[in-house]
Amino acid sequence: MPIQRRLPKFGFNSPNRVEYKVINLSSIQALVDKYSLDTITIDTLIEKGMVSSKDLVKILGNGELTSKINVTAHAFSESAKSKIEAKEGTVTII
């Protein structure tokens, strides 16, 4: 049997990689519509069952906002920031 089939595959895994739980703006808008919220925090997302307490949350810009909201998360994409600020909401990074 050739040596490349006898040896296992391996590669590089970065120990510094940060894993985020991603939430789209469309999901945030659905929460705002359903529960009449004006502020979305990590605790709100945990309470509604979208993330667990150990997750780091990143907000992505997929979807549209129809109301002014204040969002607090660990990270934001540039498109999410611009869409939230275009509706005169605030973006807070933890």
PyMOL commands that set and color helices and strands:
alter all, ss='L'
color gray80, all
select helices_A, chain A and resi 3-6+25-35+42-47+78-86
alter helices_A, ss='H'
color red, helices_A
select strands_A, chain A and resi 21-24+39-40+57-60+70-73+75-76+90-93
alter strands_A, ss='S'
color yellow, strands_A
deselect
rebuild
show_as cartoon
